[in-house]
Amino acid sequence: MLELALEFPVDDRNEESLSKAHKSISDGKLIKSEETAEGHVTWRSIKLFLSGLGGNRPLVFFVLWAASLVIMEGMNTFAVWFLGFWGSKYKENHPSTVHAPL
């Protein structure tokens, strides 16, 4: 049977976790069942998630993210306005005189 060396110090607090780890290794299973908890997400978890998004400069990340949202909405608004402006030229002029590049 294959024995694995565990690389953390053994003390009274870790004996139970060691026995569980050894039992799961000796079961012959490659995958352990997932442990889930019900409740709420802690602030520590949220901070870890947000630091993962922004790295060492989360303020820069969030400013760039917000700026990109504003620019995107501005471009959408401009596109709608421009199509209306261009379409109104067909009402004012004959369609053959309206410039429509391909």
Secondary structure as GFF3:
##gff-version 3
##sequence-region A 1 102
A	DSSP	alpha_helix	12	26	.	.	.	ID=ss1
A	DSSP	alpha_helix	43	54	.	.	.	ID=ss2
A	DSSP	alpha_helix	58	92	.	.	.	ID=ss3
A	DSSP	three_ten_helix	95	97	.	.	.	ID=ss4
###
